[in-house]
């Protein structure tokens, strides 16, 4: 009686050819491919087109060869598994291939079969936008991801961190602070020390940048207490940086340097060049404040070599501002001015605090060159950017710089009024410290 050919195979010979070519590409013999129920002799007959395997055996053969069942049956490759594409996108994002990551997330968005996959793709695109220096786009994408997932940002810690950072970047520190506080409360209730410290540090950064130094100090103190027994180097470095940033804002640059060096040494053990690059930049910032300009210049050079290949436009702008500060102190005013203007262009509407720093630095350079009206205009722009975000030391510096310019123009009463504003901000900061 003639053997009935299974209906799921159109061409047994073509199936055999694909099996043979797949086996050869995998570099294995028929004996190595065989398994109980599928002998090397049977594989030989399949490859000759004389036998058609059952679907169960076909699946096993495909699995062992690393190809799809659909390919062996018809020669066509199925669409990539959404989970695999998401995993690929994450890897591309982590290695800094933002274009590749965006394309992979867009693919997932087009092929997603459920809301969780769509939310993950939108979140990924938000991370890409954030790294490309597009904080407003990042916020929009994160909000879409949360709407699709119908969840709380606290349930997605990575998204919560990135959303909070993006909000702080575009001048919405209150929203960032509220989000980080919610995360802190959740992880405190759950007893998750690592995540608690992560969000305590983020909250302390946001509070420090907003001039709320009292709460920032209390937040850091509790995080340090909880993290005494934690060995994870990233967690320990976060604690050191939080302390360093707070001490720097309080004008205690010597102590800030000590904690920054501890963070740097802790990170060296991870061999994470990107994190080390940022650590060098933060240390350079402290050296600038301490007047150790040659050390600052060297640390900046060392740090740039570590992160240059993966730096985002905003990160480049941060570096340019610090480099311009060093050049100014070294007397290279023209180069410093050019670098500062380039940094302002890179920042766009992002990072109001850093944009204000750039305005104040450029104002200082213009004043030195005799352009007092241009310098005053930049000081006023810096103050306008900084005032809504609390009494940071940059705001106080801006007031003092503006007062000096007004005094030089003979506007003594206006200068005194600006200095009064500076005093009020300082008094508010002292009250916040208790």
Secondary structure, DSSP 8 states (H G I E B T S, - for coil): ------TT-S-HHHHHHHHHHHHHHHT--HHHH-BTTB-HHHHHHHHTTS----HHHHHHHHHHHTS-HHHHHHS------HHHHHHHHHHHHHTT-HHHHHHHHHHHHHH--SHHHHHHHHHHHHHHHHHTT-HHHHHHHHHHHHHHHT--GGGSHHHHHHHHHHHHHTT-HHHHHHHHHHHHHHHHHHT-HHHHHHHHHHHHHHHHHTT-HHHHHHHHHHHHHHTTT---HHHHHHHHHHHHHHHHHTT-HHHHHHHHHHHHHHHHTTT-HHHHHHHHHHHHHHHHHTT-HHHHHHHHHHHHHHHGGG--HHHHHHHHHHHHHHHHHTT-HHHHHHHHHHHHHHHTTS-HHHHHHHHHHHHHHHHHTT-HHHHHHHHHHHHHHHHTT---HHHHHHHHHHHHHHHHTT-HHHHHHHHHHHHHHHHHHHHHH-
